[in-house]
Amino acid sequence: MSHFDPIHPVEPSREVLAALARKTRRWLIGLALITLAVAAWGVLSRRAHEAALAKITDEGATPTVELVTPKVSTAVQELVLPADVEAFYDAPIYARVNGYLKSWAHDIGDHVKAGEVLAVIDAPDLEQQIEQARGELGHSLAQQGLAGITAKRWTKLRDQDAVSLQSTDEKTSDLIAKSSAATAAKANLDHLMVMKDFLQLTAPFDGIVTARNTDIGALVDAGVGKRELFHVSDIHAMRVYTRVPEAYAAKMKIGLKGLLQLPQYPGRDFEGKIIQMANAFAVNSRTMLVQLLAENPHGALMPGAYAQIRFQMPPEGAPLSIPASTLIFRNAKPQVAVVDEQSRVRLKTIAIARDLGTSLEITTGLTPRERIIRNPWQSIRDGEIVRVKEENNDKVAHESTK
């Protein structure tokens, strides 16, 4: 049996020391590996965090936009223009003779037939002129008869060589002069008789009296430019005149129908159709005069009325339509912001044909394949880089192929 000596302990063997050393090295190596792994994980984590932060920063600095593409407008192509309504026939009535108004038979609003008497003029001077012309005609006829008898006698005497040829020619010329005077006197009487017919003012056509500017006893002066006595209008149909802007003139065709709306008939439409076009533009307004015919069997349309006319335009050549939110105003010019293939903004000036509230119809400045920013900011710049909203890419591509 062995005894342990605390004063003189037994030294471990080399094998024990070697095993202890190997164990210590493995522990130290493991500790170093763990330390390196922790350090590497920390570096990688910081780098990933910095990359994510940089990405978030870049995304925040680059605006994200939603795109739309123009579409062919499906809204009803309607052109609304002011128009003037005029009678089918319209005639101011003036006097042809001087005198005083003896009587009138029709007042404003009366319907009259062609040839119906409107008023009668009393012209005593004309009656005296007629009597004088009759006397002059009688005197001229008497002189003509005497000159004819004289010329006939002198011709017979000339055949007998009883008078000279000169004397015979004088008598024959006198007959011709007296005959001409008689013809002139008759023409003067006929003229005065025709003027007497104008003592009665008559309606030139079936229509309605729209003005009476005289009364019994009023002095009447003859001629255009003097006071208009009556005004007669034929309203069985109405002529409607409007001026079409140059941009729409090519769509105007003979037979194209329009709807008339008048302030005195709210909610009621009257149909008219184009019967004539000027085929020329007024230089001061760049518009073309167009004439329409509107039937008026019940007399609802009145001469001189103001109206609005609505044309349903032919569908060909319909404009492009874009949302109203895409509009930008720079220097009083409407613009939109489009995005090119490099995701850069390009500002384009457009021409607006019609504002429909939530959408705009465009005539020039865009093509159907443009990619337009739906809600641009007012400070957006040409050439600015933007990021397209991912969920909208498929939609934009789909709309672009329509």
TORKOL-4160 file (C-alpha; in steps of 0.2 Angstrom, whole numbers, padded with zeros to 4 digits, m for minus):
402
<pt num="1" X="0000" Y="0000" Z="0000"/>
<pt num="2" X="0007" Y="0017" Z="m0006"/>
<pt num="3" X="0006" Y="0033" Z="0004"/>
<pt num="4" X="0003" Y="0051" Z="m0003"/>
<pt num="5" X="0017" Y="0063" Z="0003"/>
<pt num="6" X="0011" Y="0080" Z="0003"/>
<pt num="7" X="0028" Y="0088" Z="0005"/>
<pt num="8" X="0035" Y="0078" Z="m0010"/>
<pt num="9" X="0021" Y="0076" Z="m0023"/>
<pt num="10" X="0022" Y="0065" Z="m0038"/>
<pt num="11" X="0025" Y="0075" Z="m0054"/>
<pt num="12" X="0013" Y="0071" Z="m0069"/>
<pt num="13" X="0020" Y="0061" Z="m0083"/>
<pt num="14" X="0024" Y="0068" Z="m0100"/>
<pt num="15" X="0009" Y="0060" Z="m0108"/>
<pt num="16" X="m0003" Y="0069" Z="m0096"/>
<pt num="17" X="0006" Y="0085" Z="m0100"/>
<pt num="18" X="0005" Y="0083" Z="m0119"/>
<pt num="19" X="m0013" Y="0079" Z="m0118"/>
<pt num="20" X="m0017" Y="0094" Z="m0107"/>
<pt num="21" X="m0007" Y="0105" Z="m0120"/>
<pt num="22" X="m0017" Y="0098" Z="m0135"/>
<pt num="23" X="m0033" Y="0101" Z="m0126"/>
<pt num="24" X="m0028" Y="0119" Z="m0122"/>
<pt num="25" X="m0023" Y="0123" Z="m0140"/>
<pt num="26" X="m0040" Y="0116" Z="m0146"/>
<pt num="27" X="m0049" Y="0127" Z="m0134"/>
<pt num="28" X="m0039" Y="0142" Z="m0139"/>
<pt num="29" X="m0042" Y="0139" Z="m0158"/>
<pt num="30" X="m0060" Y="0137" Z="m0155"/>
<pt num="31" X="m0061" Y="0153" Z="m0145"/>
<pt num="32" X="m0052" Y="0162" Z="m0159"/>
<pt num="33" X="m0063" Y="0155" Z="m0173"/>
<pt num="34" X="m0078" Y="0160" Z="m0163"/>
<pt num="35" X="m0071" Y="0178" Z="m0161"/>
<pt num="36" X="m0067" Y="0179" Z="m0180"/>
<pt num="37" X="m0085" Y="0173" Z="m0184"/>
<pt num="38" X="m0093" Y="0186" Z="m0173"/>
<pt num="39" X="m0082" Y="0199" Z="m0180"/>
<pt num="40" X="m0086" Y="0194" Z="m0198"/>
<pt num="41" X="m0104" Y="0193" Z="m0194"/>
<pt num="42" X="m0104" Y="0211" Z="m0187"/>
<pt num="43" X="m0095" Y="0218" Z="m0203"/>
<pt num="44" X="m0107" Y="0209" Z="m0215"/>
<pt num="45" X="m0122" Y="0215" Z="m0205"/>
<pt num="46" X="m0115" Y="0233" Z="m0205"/>
<pt num="47" X="m0112" Y="0232" Z="m0224"/>
<pt num="48" X="m0130" Y="0225" Z="m0227"/>
<pt num="49" X="m0137" Y="0238" Z="m0216"/>
<pt num="50" X="m0128" Y="0252" Z="m0225"/>
<pt num="51" X="m0133" Y="0245" Z="m0242"/>
<pt num="52" X="m0151" Y="0244" Z="m0237"/>
<pt num="53" X="m0150" Y="0262" Z="m0230"/>
<pt num="54" X="m0141" Y="0268" Z="m0246"/>
<pt num="55" X="m0155" Y="0260" Z="m0256"/>
<pt num="56" X="m0169" Y="0268" Z="m0246"/>
<pt num="57" X="m0160" Y="0284" Z="m0247"/>
<pt num="58" X="m0158" Y="0283" Z="m0266"/>
<pt num="59" X="m0176" Y="0278" Z="m0268"/>
<pt num="60" X="m0182" Y="0292" Z="m0257"/>
<pt num="61" X="m0171" Y="0304" Z="m0268"/>
<pt num="62" X="m0178" Y="0298" Z="m0285"/>
<pt num="63" X="m0197" Y="0302" Z="m0287"/>
<pt num="64" X="m0208" Y="0287" Z="m0290"/>
<pt num="65" X="m0221" Y="0291" Z="m0303"/>
<pt num="66" X="m0237" Y="0282" Z="m0310"/>
<pt num="67" X="m0239" Y="0282" Z="m0329"/>
<pt num="68" X="m0254" Y="0283" Z="m0341"/>
<pt num="69" X="m0255" Y="0283" Z="m0360"/>
<pt num="70" X="m0266" Y="0293" Z="m0371"/>
<pt num="71" X="m0282" Y="0285" Z="m0377"/>
<pt num="72" X="m0293" Y="0289" Z="m0392"/>
<pt num="73" X="m0307" Y="0299" Z="m0385"/>
<pt num="74" X="m0324" Y="0290" Z="m0384"/>
<pt num="75" X="m0333" Y="0305" Z="m0378"/>
<pt num="76" X="m0346" Y="0312" Z="m0390"/>
<pt num="77" X="m0338" Y="0324" Z="m0402"/>
<pt num="78" X="m0350" Y="0339" Z="m0400"/>
<pt num="79" X="m0347" Y="0356" Z="m0407"/>
<pt num="80" X="m0357" Y="0370" Z="m0399"/>
<pt num="81" X="m0357" Y="0387" Z="m0408"/>
<pt num="82" X="m0368" Y="0403" Z="m0407"/>
<pt num="83" X="m0380" Y="0406" Z="m0421"/>
<pt num="84" X="m0391" Y="0419" Z="m0428"/>
<pt num="85" X="m0409" Y="0415" Z="m0434"/>
<pt num="86" X="m0416" Y="0424" Z="m0449"/>
<pt num="87" X="m0432" Y="0423" Z="m0459"/>
<pt num="88" X="m0432" Y="0412" Z="m0475"/>
<pt num="89" X="m0437" Y="0428" Z="m0484"/>
<pt num="90" X="m0435" Y="0445" Z="m0477"/>
<pt num="91" X="m0441" Y="0462" Z="m0485"/>
<pt num="92" X="m0442" Y="0480" Z="m0479"/>
<pt num="93" X="m0456" Y="0489" Z="m0487"/>
<pt num="94" X="m0453" Y="0507" Z="m0493"/>
<pt num="95" X="m0463" Y="0520" Z="m0502"/>
<pt num="96" X="m0461" Y="0523" Z="m0521"/>
<pt num="97" X="m0471" Y="0539" Z="m0521"/>
<pt num="98" X="m0471" Y="0554" Z="m0510"/>
<pt num="99" X="m0487" Y="0558" Z="m0501"/>
<pt num="100" X="m0497" Y="0555" Z="m0485"/>
<pt num="101" X="m0502" Y="0538" Z="m0477"/>
<pt num="102" X="m0521" Y="0537" Z="m0480"/>
<pt num="103" X="m0524" Y="0521" Z="m0471"/>
<pt num="104" X="m0515" Y="0505" Z="m0466"/>
<pt num="105" X="m0523" Y="0487" Z="m0465"/>
<pt num="106" X="m0511" Y="0476" Z="m0455"/>
<pt num="107" X="m0501" Y="0478" Z="m0439"/>
<pt num="108" X="m0486" Y="0469" Z="m0432"/>
<pt num="109" X="m0489" Y="0450" Z="m0430"/>
<pt num="110" X="m0502" Y="0449" Z="m0444"/>
<pt num="111" X="m0501" Y="0435" Z="m0456"/>
<pt num="112" X="m0502" Y="0442" Z="m0474"/>
<pt num="113" X="m0503" Y="0434" Z="m0492"/>
<pt num="114" X="m0493" Y="0439" Z="m0507"/>
<pt num="115" X="m0501" Y="0454" Z="m0515"/>
<pt num="116" X="m0511" Y="0459" Z="m0500"/>
<pt num="117" X="m0513" Y="0477" Z="m0496"/>
<pt num="118" X="m0503" Y="0484" Z="m0481"/>
<pt num="119" X="m0507" Y="0502" Z="m0483"/>
<pt num="120" X="m0513" Y="0516" Z="m0495"/>
<pt num="121" X="m0504" Y="0532" Z="m0499"/>
<pt num="122" X="m0513" Y="0548" Z="m0504"/>
<pt num="123" X="m0503" Y="0558" Z="m0517"/>
<pt num="124" X="m0512" Y="0572" Z="m0524"/>
<pt num="125" X="m0497" Y="0578" Z="m0534"/>
<pt num="126" X="m0496" Y="0562" Z="m0543"/>
<pt num="127" X="m0514" Y="0563" Z="m0549"/>
<pt num="128" X="m0510" Y="0581" Z="m0556"/>
<pt num="129" X="m0495" Y="0574" Z="m0565"/>
<pt num="130" X="m0506" Y="0560" Z="m0572"/>
<pt num="131" X="m0519" Y="0573" Z="m0579"/>
<pt num="132" X="m0505" Y="0584" Z="m0586"/>
<pt num="133" X="m0497" Y="0569" Z="m0594"/>
<pt num="134" X="m0514" Y="0564" Z="m0602"/>
<pt num="135" X="m0515" Y="0581" Z="m0609"/>
<pt num="136" X="m0498" Y="0581" Z="m0616"/>
<pt num="137" X="m0501" Y="0564" Z="m0624"/>
<pt num="138" X="m0517" Y="0571" Z="m0632"/>
<pt num="139" X="m0508" Y="0586" Z="m0639"/>
<pt num="140" X="m0493" Y="0575" Z="m0646"/>
<pt num="141" X="m0506" Y="0563" Z="m0654"/>
<pt num="142" X="m0515" Y="0578" Z="m0662"/>
<pt num="143" X="m0498" Y="0585" Z="m0669"/>
<pt num="144" X="m0493" Y="0568" Z="m0675"/>
<pt num="145" X="m0509" Y="0566" Z="m0685"/>
<pt num="146" X="m0508" Y="0583" Z="m0693"/>
<pt num="147" X="m0489" Y="0580" Z="m0697"/>
<pt num="148" X="m0494" Y="0563" Z="m0705"/>
<pt num="149" X="m0508" Y="0571" Z="m0716"/>
<pt num="150" X="m0496" Y="0585" Z="m0721"/>
<pt num="151" X="m0482" Y="0573" Z="m0725"/>
<pt num="152" X="m0494" Y="0562" Z="m0736"/>
<pt num="153" X="m0500" Y="0577" Z="m0746"/>
<pt num="154" X="m0482" Y="0584" Z="m0749"/>
<pt num="155" X="m0477" Y="0567" Z="m0755"/>
<pt num="156" X="m0491" Y="0567" Z="m0768"/>
<pt num="157" X="m0486" Y="0584" Z="m0773"/>
<pt num="158" X="m0468" Y="0579" Z="m0775"/>
<pt num="159" X="m0473" Y="0565" Z="m0787"/>
<pt num="160" X="m0481" Y="0578" Z="m0798"/>
<pt num="161" X="m0466" Y="0589" Z="m0797"/>
<pt num="162" X="m0476" Y="0603" Z="m0788"/>
<pt num="163" X="m0465" Y="0605" Z="m0773"/>
<pt num="164" X="m0446" Y="0603" Z="m0770"/>
<pt num="165" X="m0439" Y="0587" Z="m0763"/>
<pt num="166" X="m0431" Y="0597" Z="m0749"/>
<pt num="167" X="m0449" Y="0603" Z="m0744"/>
<pt num="168" X="m0455" Y="0585" Z="m0744"/>
<pt num="169" X="m0441" Y="0579" Z="m0734"/>
<pt num="170" X="m0444" Y="0592" Z="m0721"/>
<pt num="171" X="m0463" Y="0587" Z="m0719"/>
<pt num="172" X="m0458" Y="0569" Z="m0717"/>
<pt num="173" X="m0445" Y="0573" Z="m0704"/>
<pt num="174" X="m0458" Y="0583" Z="m0695"/>
<pt num="175" X="m0469" Y="0568" Z="m0695"/>
<pt num="176" X="m0455" Y="0557" Z="m0687"/>
<pt num="177" X="m0452" Y="0570" Z="m0674"/>
<pt num="178" X="m0470" Y="0572" Z="m0669"/>
<pt num="179" X="m0472" Y="0553" Z="m0668"/>
<pt num="180" X="m0457" Y="0552" Z="m0657"/>
<pt num="181" X="m0465" Y="0566" Z="m0646"/>
<pt num="182" X="m0481" Y="0556" Z="m0645"/>
<pt num="183" X="m0472" Y="0540" Z="m0640"/>
<pt num="184" X="m0462" Y="0549" Z="m0626"/>
<pt num="185" X="m0479" Y="0557" Z="m0620"/>
<pt num="186" X="m0487" Y="0540" Z="m0619"/>
<pt num="187" X="m0472" Y="0532" Z="m0610"/>
<pt num="188" X="m0472" Y="0546" Z="m0597"/>
<pt num="189" X="m0491" Y="0543" Z="m0594"/>
<pt num="190" X="m0488" Y="0525" Z="m0593"/>
<pt num="191" X="m0474" Y="0528" Z="m0580"/>
<pt num="192" X="m0485" Y="0539" Z="m0570"/>
<pt num="193" X="m0499" Y="0525" Z="m0570"/>
<pt num="194" X="m0486" Y="0512" Z="m0564"/>
<pt num="195" X="m0482" Y="0524" Z="m0550"/>
<pt num="196" X="m0500" Y="0526" Z="m0546"/>
<pt num="197" X="m0500" Y="0507" Z="m0543"/>
<pt num="198" X="m0487" Y="0510" Z="m0529"/>
<pt num="199" X="m0500" Y="0520" Z="m0519"/>
<pt num="200" X="m0505" Y="0504" Z="m0512"/>
<pt num="201" X="m0491" Y="0495" Z="m0502"/>
<pt num="202" X="m0493" Y="0476" Z="m0504"/>
<pt num="203" X="m0485" Y="0461" Z="m0496"/>
<pt num="204" X="m0471" Y="0453" Z="m0508"/>
<pt num="205" X="m0474" Y="0436" Z="m0502"/>
<pt num="206" X="m0484" Y="0426" Z="m0489"/>
<pt num="207" X="m0477" Y="0430" Z="m0472"/>
<pt num="208" X="m0479" Y="0440" Z="m0456"/>
<pt num="209" X="m0478" Y="0458" Z="m0453"/>
<pt num="210" X="m0464" Y="0461" Z="m0441"/>
<pt num="211" X="m0463" Y="0480" Z="m0441"/>
<pt num="212" X="m0475" Y="0495" Z="m0444"/>
<pt num="213" X="m0466" Y="0512" Z="m0443"/>
<pt num="214" X="m0479" Y="0524" Z="m0449"/>
<pt num="215" X="m0497" Y="0529" Z="m0446"/>
<pt num="216" X="m0512" Y="0538" Z="m0454"/>
<pt num="217" X="m0507" Y="0556" Z="m0460"/>
<pt num="218" X="m0489" Y="0553" Z="m0458"/>
<pt num="219" X="m0478" Y="0561" Z="m0472"/>
<pt num="220" X="m0471" Y="0547" Z="m0484"/>
<pt num="221" X="m0455" Y="0550" Z="m0493"/>
<pt num="222" X="m0451" Y="0539" Z="m0508"/>
<pt num="223" X="m0435" Y="0529" Z="m0510"/>
<pt num="224" X="m0423" Y="0517" Z="m0501"/>
<pt num="225" X="m0414" Y="0525" Z="m0487"/>
<pt num="226" X="m0429" Y="0534" Z="m0481"/>
<pt num="227" X="m0440" Y="0528" Z="m0467"/>
<pt num="228" X="m0445" Y="0510" Z="m0468"/>
<pt num="229" X="m0464" Y="0509" Z="m0467"/>
<pt num="230" X="m0467" Y="0490" Z="m0465"/>
<pt num="231" X="m0456" Y="0474" Z="m0463"/>
<pt num="232" X="m0463" Y="0457" Z="m0469"/>
<pt num="233" X="m0454" Y="0441" Z="m0465"/>
<pt num="234" X="m0458" Y="0423" Z="m0472"/>
<pt num="235" X="m0455" Y="0411" Z="m0457"/>
<pt num="236" X="m0462" Y="0395" Z="m0464"/>
<pt num="237" X="m0443" Y="0390" Z="m0463"/>
<pt num="238" X="m0428" Y="0399" Z="m0455"/>
<pt num="239" X="m0411" Y="0402" Z="m0461"/>
<pt num="240" X="m0398" Y="0399" Z="m0447"/>
<pt num="241" X="m0381" Y="0407" Z="m0449"/>
<pt num="242" X="m0366" Y="0402" Z="m0438"/>
<pt num="243" X="m0347" Y="0403" Z="m0440"/>
<pt num="244" X="m0337" Y="0388" Z="m0439"/>
<pt num="245" X="m0318" Y="0389" Z="m0432"/>
<pt num="246" X="m0305" Y="0384" Z="m0445"/>
<pt num="247" X="m0300" Y="0368" Z="m0435"/>
<pt num="248" X="m0318" Y="0361" Z="m0438"/>
<pt num="249" X="m0321" Y="0367" Z="m0455"/>
<pt num="250" X="m0316" Y="0351" Z="m0464"/>
<pt num="251" X="m0330" Y="0341" Z="m0454"/>
<pt num="252" X="m0344" Y="0353" Z="m0461"/>
<pt num="253" X="m0353" Y="0344" Z="m0475"/>
<pt num="254" X="m0369" Y="0348" Z="m0484"/>
<pt num="255" X="m0383" Y="0339" Z="m0475"/>
<pt num="256" X="m0375" Y="0338" Z="m0458"/>
<pt num="257" X="m0388" Y="0341" Z="m0445"/>
<pt num="258" X="m0387" Y="0352" Z="m0430"/>
<pt num="259" X="m0398" Y="0355" Z="m0415"/>
<pt num="260" X="m0404" Y="0372" Z="m0411"/>
<pt num="261" X="m0407" Y="0378" Z="m0393"/>
<pt num="262" X="m0415" Y="0395" Z="m0389"/>
<pt num="263" X="m0416" Y="0403" Z="m0372"/>
<pt num="264" X="m0435" Y="0405" Z="m0373"/>
<pt num="265" X="m0437" Y="0386" Z="m0375"/>
<pt num="266" X="m0427" Y="0378" Z="m0362"/>
<pt num="267" X="m0425" Y="0359" Z="m0364"/>
<pt num="268" X="m0432" Y="0360" Z="m0382"/>
<pt num="269" X="m0422" Y="0357" Z="m0398"/>
<pt num="270" X="m0425" Y="0362" Z="m0416"/>
<pt num="271" X="m0417" Y="0352" Z="m0430"/>
<pt num="272" X="m0408" Y="0361" Z="m0444"/>
<pt num="273" X="m0396" Y="0355" Z="m0458"/>
<pt num="274" X="m0382" Y="0363" Z="m0468"/>
<pt num="275" X="m0388" Y="0369" Z="m0485"/>
<pt num="276" X="m0374" Y="0381" Z="m0489"/>
<pt num="277" X="m0356" Y="0385" Z="m0484"/>
<pt num="278" X="m0345" Y="0400" Z="m0489"/>
<pt num="279" X="m0330" Y="0389" Z="m0492"/>
<pt num="280" X="m0319" Y="0404" Z="m0487"/>
<pt num="281" X="m0312" Y="0410" Z="m0470"/>
<pt num="282" X="m0315" Y="0427" Z="m0463"/>
<pt num="283" X="m0298" Y="0435" Z="m0460"/>
<pt num="284" X="m0302" Y="0443" Z="m0444"/>
<pt num="285" X="m0309" Y="0428" Z="m0435"/>
<pt num="286" X="m0303" Y="0413" Z="m0446"/>
<pt num="287" X="m0320" Y="0406" Z="m0446"/>
<pt num="288" X="m0331" Y="0400" Z="m0460"/>
<pt num="289" X="m0349" Y="0406" Z="m0463"/>
<pt num="290" X="m0361" Y="0391" Z="m0463"/>
<pt num="291" X="m0380" Y="0392" Z="m0467"/>
<pt num="292" X="m0393" Y="0380" Z="m0461"/>
<pt num="293" X="m0411" Y="0377" Z="m0464"/>
<pt num="294" X="m0423" Y="0374" Z="m0450"/>
<pt num="295" X="m0442" Y="0370" Z="m0454"/>
<pt num="296" X="m0454" Y="0381" Z="m0444"/>
<pt num="297" X="m0471" Y="0374" Z="m0447"/>
<pt num="298" X="m0478" Y="0381" Z="m0430"/>
<pt num="299" X="m0469" Y="0398" Z="m0430"/>
<pt num="300" X="m0459" Y="0395" Z="m0414"/>
<pt num="301" X="m0443" Y="0401" Z="m0422"/>
<pt num="302" X="m0443" Y="0420" Z="m0424"/>
<pt num="303" X="m0432" Y="0431" Z="m0435"/>
<pt num="304" X="m0417" Y="0439" Z="m0426"/>
<pt num="305" X="m0417" Y="0426" Z="m0412"/>
<pt num="306" X="m0400" Y="0421" Z="m0404"/>
<pt num="307" X="m0397" Y="0402" Z="m0403"/>
<pt num="308" X="m0384" Y="0389" Z="m0399"/>
<pt num="309" X="m0382" Y="0376" Z="m0412"/>
<pt num="310" X="m0374" Y="0359" Z="m0407"/>
<pt num="311" X="m0366" Y="0348" Z="m0420"/>
<pt num="312" X="m0363" Y="0329" Z="m0418"/>
<pt num="313" X="m0346" Y="0328" Z="m0426"/>
<pt num="314" X="m0341" Y="0313" Z="m0437"/>
<pt num="315" X="m0331" Y="0300" Z="m0428"/>
<pt num="316" X="m0316" Y="0300" Z="m0439"/>
<pt num="317" X="m0301" Y="0309" Z="m0433"/>
<pt num="318" X="m0306" Y="0308" Z="m0415"/>
<pt num="319" X="m0293" Y="0317" Z="m0403"/>
<pt num="320" X="m0283" Y="0309" Z="m0390"/>
<pt num="321" X="m0289" Y="0309" Z="m0372"/>
<pt num="322" X="m0278" Y="0311" Z="m0356"/>
<pt num="323" X="m0283" Y="0313" Z="m0338"/>
<pt num="324" X="m0284" Y="0331" Z="m0332"/>
<pt num="325" X="m0272" Y="0328" Z="m0318"/>
<pt num="326" X="m0258" Y="0326" Z="m0330"/>
<pt num="327" X="m0258" Y="0345" Z="m0335"/>
<pt num="328" X="m0244" Y="0357" Z="m0331"/>
<pt num="329" X="m0245" Y="0375" Z="m0334"/>
<pt num="330" X="m0228" Y="0384" Z="m0339"/>
<pt num="331" X="m0228" Y="0401" Z="m0346"/>
<pt num="332" X="m0246" Y="0400" Z="m0350"/>
<pt num="333" X="m0243" Y="0385" Z="m0361"/>
<pt num="334" X="m0251" Y="0368" Z="m0357"/>
<pt num="335" X="m0239" Y="0354" Z="m0355"/>
<pt num="336" X="m0237" Y="0336" Z="m0349"/>
<pt num="337" X="m0222" Y="0327" Z="m0343"/>
<pt num="338" X="m0218" Y="0311" Z="m0352"/>
<pt num="339" X="m0205" Y="0298" Z="m0347"/>
<pt num="340" X="m0193" Y="0291" Z="m0360"/>
<pt num="341" X="m0185" Y="0274" Z="m0361"/>
<pt num="342" X="m0170" Y="0280" Z="m0350"/>
<pt num="343" X="m0183" Y="0285" Z="m0336"/>
<pt num="344" X="m0180" Y="0303" Z="m0340"/>
<pt num="345" X="m0193" Y="0317" Z="m0340"/>
<pt num="346" X="m0197" Y="0326" Z="m0356"/>
<pt num="347" X="m0209" Y="0341" Z="m0355"/>
<pt num="348" X="m0221" Y="0342" Z="m0370"/>
<pt num="349" X="m0232" Y="0356" Z="m0375"/>
<pt num="350" X="m0250" Y="0351" Z="m0380"/>
<pt num="351" X="m0265" Y="0359" Z="m0388"/>
<pt num="352" X="m0281" Y="0356" Z="m0379"/>
<pt num="353" X="m0297" Y="0354" Z="m0390"/>
<pt num="354" X="m0309" Y="0352" Z="m0376"/>
<pt num="355" X="m0310" Y="0351" Z="m0357"/>
<pt num="356" X="m0321" Y="0338" Z="m0351"/>
<pt num="357" X="m0318" Y="0341" Z="m0333"/>
<pt num="358" X="m0309" Y="0325" Z="m0327"/>
<pt num="359" X="m0301" Y="0322" Z="m0344"/>
<pt num="360" X="m0294" Y="0333" Z="m0359"/>
<pt num="361" X="m0295" Y="0330" Z="m0377"/>
<pt num="362" X="m0279" Y="0334" Z="m0386"/>
<pt num="363" X="m0277" Y="0339" Z="m0404"/>
<pt num="364" X="m0258" Y="0341" Z="m0405"/>
<pt num="365" X="m0242" Y="0337" Z="m0395"/>
<pt num="366" X="m0244" Y="0318" Z="m0391"/>
<pt num="367" X="m0244" Y="0301" Z="m0399"/>
<pt num="368" X="m0254" Y="0286" Z="m0393"/>
<pt num="369" X="m0238" Y="0278" Z="m0386"/>
<pt num="370" X="m0232" Y="0291" Z="m0375"/>
<pt num="371" X="m0230" Y="0287" Z="m0356"/>
<pt num="372" X="m0237" Y="0302" Z="m0346"/>
<pt num="373" X="m0234" Y="0305" Z="m0328"/>
<pt num="374" X="m0252" Y="0304" Z="m0320"/>
<pt num="375" X="m0249" Y="0317" Z="m0306"/>
<pt num="376" X="m0234" Y="0328" Z="m0310"/>
<pt num="377" X="m0227" Y="0341" Z="m0297"/>
<pt num="378" X="m0226" Y="0359" Z="m0303"/>
<pt num="379" X="m0207" Y="0360" Z="m0300"/>
<pt num="380" X="m0204" Y="0345" Z="m0311"/>
<pt num="381" X="m0189" Y="0348" Z="m0323"/>
<pt num="382" X="m0185" Y="0342" Z="m0341"/>
<pt num="383" X="m0172" Y="0328" Z="m0340"/>
<pt num="384" X="m0176" Y="0323" Z="m0322"/>
<pt num="385" X="m0174" Y="0305" Z="m0318"/>
<pt num="386" X="m0189" Y="0296" Z="m0310"/>
<pt num="387" X="m0193" Y="0279" Z="m0305"/>
<pt num="388" X="m0209" Y="0270" Z="m0312"/>
<pt num="389" X="m0221" Y="0262" Z="m0300"/>
<pt num="390" X="m0218" Y="0244" Z="m0302"/>
<pt num="391" X="m0236" Y="0238" Z="m0301"/>
<pt num="392" X="m0241" Y="0250" Z="m0315"/>
<pt num="393" X="m0228" Y="0244" Z="m0328"/>
<pt num="394" X="m0239" Y="0229" Z="m0334"/>
<pt num="395" X="m0254" Y="0241" Z="m0335"/>
<pt num="396" X="m0244" Y="0254" Z="m0345"/>
<pt num="397" X="m0237" Y="0241" Z="m0357"/>
<pt num="398" X="m0254" Y="0234" Z="m0360"/>
<pt num="399" X="m0262" Y="0251" Z="m0363"/>
<pt num="400" X="m0247" Y="0255" Z="m0375"/>
<pt num="401" X="m0252" Y="0240" Z="m0386"/>
<pt num="402" X="m0270" Y="0245" Z="m0388"/>
